[in-house]
Amino acid sequence: MKFVSYEYNEGVKFGAVIDDGIIDLSDAGPSLKAVLGAGPLDNLIKVAETRSPTVDLDHVILHQVIPDTDRILCVGKNYKDHAKEMGGEVAGNPNIFMRTAQSVVGHQQSVIMPMISEQYDFEGELAVVIGRGGRHIDVDRALEHVAGYTCFLDGSVRDYQKHSFTAGKNFDSSGACGPWLVPAREIPDPQNLHLTTRINGDIMQDASTQDMIFTVPFLISYISGFTHLEPGDVLATGTPAGVGAGRTPPLWLKSGDSIDIEIEHVGTLSNTVKAEAEV
């Protein structure tokens, strides 16, 4: 069972995906984030198991998994090979930055190549959705705070990133998250997942999450040391080697490019690049 935030006739709703259909669960709360705040995802799973799909998956617009998230916390250079290809040292501590919800779209929506830069890059990542909040979370119990997992495109505008990291990571609609939330109970080990990023069908990134420098439990514990994690927070765990900026010559995204980020046992996040002038 997977969970989505979607749009069909009457604004943004949320529901469970079964085969090619969606079970509407929006009577359980105002949003998926709100339901996570009210209790474990298992409660929503039990409700979904008593219902049948009411709309085809192909007939809806999928939004990012948690469209009303307050925080998207991201980890920079969390794979050794990626740190090396970007010309930096392997970090001794996590490099945490944030993205706005406005900078992220959903599955099969267009990501926007900005008109003021030609250095629009791709980064495929595993993302974690927090289900139970907490502060000073112990590493050994950190996975108990995870609602589930999804795919993340950390679209980066590299020239802006050089002089303003925040700007380079937060152009409107430059990233994506989806297609759905896979419950944590279906992925007992987030450090044993294969990640592949394809541009126009060609493999650009091909790695395992076991290659992370800082594991998911460590990141949750580290972040909760400086801020109280809340249900619905999204944690993007970093990208492996193979990004456009690390290639010779660099490979920048262009209008019409397709991006597919596939993560084993999670799914495939697919987006198409559109130039800002075309929007």
C-alpha positions as CSV (number, residue, x, y, z in Angstrom):
1,M,0.0,0.0,0.0
2,K,1.2,3.5,-0.9
3,F,-0.1,6.9,-0.1
4,V,-0.5,10.0,-2.3
5,S,-1.6,13.6,-2.3
6,Y,-3.6,14.2,-5.4
7,E,-5.9,16.6,-7.2
8,Y,-9.2,15.4,-8.7
9,N,-12.1,17.8,-9.3
10,E,-12.2,19.3,-5.7
11,G,-8.8,20.5,-4.7
12,V,-6.0,18.5,-3.1
13,K,-6.9,15.3,-1.4
14,F,-5.0,12.3,-0.1
15,G,-5.5,8.6,-0.4
16,A,-4.0,5.1,-0.7
17,V,-2.9,3.6,-4.0
18,I,-4.1,0.0,-4.7
19,D,-3.0,-1.4,-8.1
20,D,-4.1,1.4,-10.5
21,G,-6.7,3.0,-8.3
22,I,-6.9,5.5,-5.4
23,I,-8.9,5.0,-2.2
24,D,-10.0,8.4,-1.1
25,L,-9.0,9.0,2.6
26,S,-9.5,12.7,2.8
27,D,-12.3,12.3,5.4
28,A,-9.7,11.2,7.9
29,G,-8.2,14.7,8.1
30,P,-7.3,17.9,6.2
31,S,-4.1,16.4,4.8
32,L,-1.7,13.5,5.0
33,K,0.6,15.6,7.1
34,A,-2.3,16.2,9.6
35,V,-3.1,12.5,9.8
36,L,0.6,11.7,10.5
37,G,0.5,14.2,13.4
38,A,-2.6,12.5,14.8
39,G,-1.1,9.1,15.1
40,P,0.8,6.3,13.4
41,L,0.4,5.6,9.7
42,D,-0.8,2.1,10.6
43,N,-4.1,3.7,11.6
44,L,-4.6,5.0,8.1
45,I,-3.6,1.7,6.6
46,K,-6.4,0.0,8.6
47,V,-9.0,2.5,7.3
48,A,-7.8,2.0,3.7
49,E,-8.1,-1.8,4.0
50,T,-11.8,-1.4,4.5
51,R,-12.4,0.6,1.3
52,S,-12.2,0.3,-2.4
53,P,-10.6,2.6,-5.0
54,T,-12.9,5.4,-6.3
55,V,-10.7,7.0,-9.0
56,D,-8.1,5.8,-11.5
57,L,-4.5,6.8,-10.7
58,D,-4.1,8.0,-14.3
59,H,-7.0,10.5,-14.0
60,V,-5.4,12.6,-11.2
61,I,-2.7,15.1,-10.7
62,L,-0.2,13.9,-8.2
63,H,1.3,16.5,-5.9
64,Q,4.4,16.2,-3.9
65,V,3.8,13.6,-1.2
66,I,3.5,16.2,1.7
67,P,2.4,19.4,-0.1
68,D,1.9,21.3,3.2
69,T,5.2,20.3,4.7
70,D,6.8,22.9,6.9
71,R,10.3,21.8,6.2
72,I,12.3,20.0,3.6
73,L,15.7,19.2,5.2
74,C,18.4,18.2,2.8
75,V,21.8,16.7,3.2
76,G,24.7,17.8,1.0
77,K,27.6,15.5,-0.2
78,N,26.4,12.4,1.7
79,Y,28.1,10.0,-0.7
80,K,31.9,9.8,-0.9
81,D,32.0,9.6,-4.7
82,H,29.7,12.6,-5.1
83,A,31.8,14.6,-2.6
84,K,34.9,13.8,-4.7
85,E,33.3,14.6,-8.0
86,M,32.3,18.0,-6.7
87,G,35.9,18.7,-5.6
88,G,35.3,18.7,-1.9
89,E,36.5,16.8,1.1
90,V,34.4,14.0,2.6
91,A,32.5,15.7,5.4
92,G,33.1,14.9,9.1
93,N,29.6,16.0,10.0
94,P,26.3,16.3,8.0
95,N,25.9,19.3,5.8
96,I,22.3,20.3,6.3
97,F,20.4,22.8,4.2
98,M,16.7,23.5,3.6
99,R,14.3,23.7,0.6
100,T,11.0,25.4,0.5
101,A,7.8,23.6,-0.4
102,Q,7.4,26.1,-3.3
103,S,10.5,24.7,-4.9
104,V,9.1,21.2,-5.2
105,V,6.5,19.7,-7.5
106,G,5.0,16.2,-7.8
107,H,5.3,13.1,-10.0
108,Q,4.8,13.8,-13.7
109,Q,4.7,17.5,-13.2
110,S,7.1,19.8,-15.1
111,V,10.2,21.0,-13.3
112,I,11.2,24.5,-14.4
113,M,14.6,25.4,-15.9
114,P,15.1,29.0,-14.9
115,M,15.6,31.7,-17.5
116,I,18.5,33.3,-15.7
117,S,20.8,30.3,-15.7
118,E,21.9,27.5,-18.0
119,Q,23.4,25.4,-15.2
120,Y,20.3,23.5,-14.1
121,D,21.4,20.1,-12.6
122,F,19.8,16.9,-11.3
123,E,20.3,15.0,-8.1
124,G,18.4,11.8,-7.4
125,E,17.8,11.0,-3.7
126,L,16.0,8.8,-1.2
127,A,13.7,11.0,1.0
128,V,12.3,10.2,4.4
129,V,9.0,11.4,5.8
130,I,8.8,11.8,9.5
131,G,5.8,10.2,11.2
132,R,6.5,10.8,14.8
133,G,8.2,13.9,16.0
134,G,10.9,14.2,18.6
135,R,14.0,15.9,20.0
136,H,17.3,14.3,20.8
137,I,16.2,11.1,19.2
138,D,18.5,8.1,19.9
139,V,20.1,6.6,16.8
140,D,19.0,3.1,17.8
141,R,15.3,4.2,17.9
142,A,15.4,6.7,15.0
143,L,13.6,4.5,12.5
144,E,10.6,4.4,14.8
145,H,10.0,8.0,13.9
146,V,9.8,7.3,10.1
147,A,6.4,7.2,8.5
148,G,7.8,6.1,5.1
149,Y,10.0,6.8,2.1
150,T,9.7,8.4,-1.3
151,C,11.9,9.6,-4.2
152,F,13.4,13.1,-4.4
153,L,14.8,15.3,-7.2
154,D,17.1,17.9,-5.7
155,G,17.2,20.2,-8.7
156,S,20.2,22.5,-8.3
157,V,21.1,25.8,-10.2
158,R,24.8,25.5,-9.9
159,D,26.0,29.0,-10.8
160,Y,23.6,30.5,-8.2
161,Q,24.6,27.9,-5.7
162,K,28.2,29.1,-5.8
163,H,27.3,32.6,-4.5
164,S,24.0,31.7,-2.6
165,F,23.5,28.1,-1.6
166,T,19.9,28.9,-0.6
167,A,19.0,30.5,-3.9
168,G,20.7,27.7,-6.0
169,K,18.6,25.1,-4.2
170,N,15.2,26.9,-4.1
171,F,14.2,28.1,-7.5
172,D,10.5,27.7,-7.9
173,S,9.4,24.3,-9.1
174,S,13.1,23.2,-9.6
175,G,12.8,20.0,-7.6
176,A,10.3,17.1,-7.2
177,C,9.1,14.6,-4.6
178,G,7.0,11.5,-5.2
179,P,5.3,9.6,-6.6
180,W,4.0,8.3,-3.3
181,L,4.8,7.5,0.3
182,V,5.8,3.8,0.9
183,P,5.2,2.9,4.6
184,A,8.3,2.3,6.6
185,R,7.1,-1.2,7.6
186,E,7.6,-2.2,3.9
187,I,11.2,-1.0,3.9
188,P,12.9,-2.3,7.1
189,D,16.4,-1.3,5.9
190,P,16.7,2.1,4.1
191,Q,20.5,1.5,3.7
192,N,19.9,-1.4,1.3
193,L,18.1,0.2,-1.6
194,H,19.3,0.6,-5.2
195,L,19.0,4.1,-6.7
196,T,19.1,4.9,-10.4
197,T,18.7,8.3,-12.1
198,R,18.0,8.4,-15.9
199,I,18.1,11.4,-18.2
200,N,16.2,10.7,-21.4
201,G,16.5,7.0,-20.7
202,D,20.3,7.1,-20.1
203,I,21.6,6.0,-16.7
204,M,23.4,8.9,-15.0
205,Q,23.4,7.8,-11.4
206,D,23.6,4.1,-10.2
207,A,24.3,3.4,-6.6
208,S,23.2,1.9,-3.3
209,T,22.0,3.8,-0.3
210,Q,24.5,1.7,1.7
211,D,27.1,4.1,0.3
212,M,25.8,7.0,2.3
213,I,28.3,8.6,4.6
214,F,25.7,9.3,7.2
215,T,22.9,6.8,7.5
216,V,19.2,7.6,7.8
217,P,19.1,6.9,11.6
218,F,22.2,9.0,12.2
219,L,20.7,11.9,10.2
220,I,17.4,11.8,12.1
221,S,19.3,11.8,15.4
222,Y,21.7,14.6,14.3
223,I,18.9,16.8,13.0
224,S,16.8,16.2,16.1
225,G,19.7,17.5,18.2
226,F,19.2,21.0,16.9
227,T,15.5,21.1,16.1
228,H,12.3,19.3,17.1
229,L,11.4,17.1,14.2
230,E,7.7,17.2,13.3
231,P,5.3,14.8,11.5
232,G,5.4,15.6,7.8
233,D,8.9,16.9,7.8
234,V,10.8,15.6,4.7
235,L,14.4,14.6,4.9
236,A,16.3,14.3,1.5
237,T,19.3,12.1,2.3
238,G,21.8,13.2,-0.4
239,T,22.8,12.2,-3.9
240,P,25.4,9.7,-5.3
241,A,28.0,10.5,-8.0
242,G,27.0,11.1,-11.6
243,V,25.4,14.6,-11.4
244,G,25.8,16.9,-14.4
245,A,28.2,19.3,-12.7
246,G,30.6,16.4,-12.0
247,R,31.0,15.5,-15.7
248,T,33.4,16.7,-18.3
249,P,32.0,18.6,-20.0
250,P,29.1,19.4,-17.6
251,L,25.7,18.0,-18.5
252,W,23.1,20.6,-17.8
253,L,19.4,19.9,-18.1
254,K,17.5,21.5,-21.0
255,S,13.9,21.9,-22.0
256,G,12.2,18.7,-23.0
257,D,14.6,16.4,-21.0
258,S,12.9,13.6,-19.0
259,I,14.2,12.7,-15.5
260,D,13.4,9.4,-13.9
261,I,14.6,8.6,-10.3
262,E,14.0,5.0,-9.5
263,I,14.5,3.6,-6.0
264,E,14.2,-0.1,-5.3
265,H,11.0,-1.0,-3.3
266,V,9.9,2.7,-3.4
267,G,9.0,3.5,-7.0
268,T,10.0,5.9,-9.9
269,L,9.6,9.7,-9.8
270,S,9.3,11.0,-13.3
271,N,9.4,14.6,-14.4
272,T,10.0,16.6,-17.6
273,V,12.0,19.8,-17.9
274,K,10.2,22.9,-19.1
275,A,11.9,26.2,-19.7
276,E,10.6,29.0,-17.5
277,A,9.7,31.0,-20.7
278,E,7.4,28.2,-21.7
279,V,5.3,28.3,-18.5
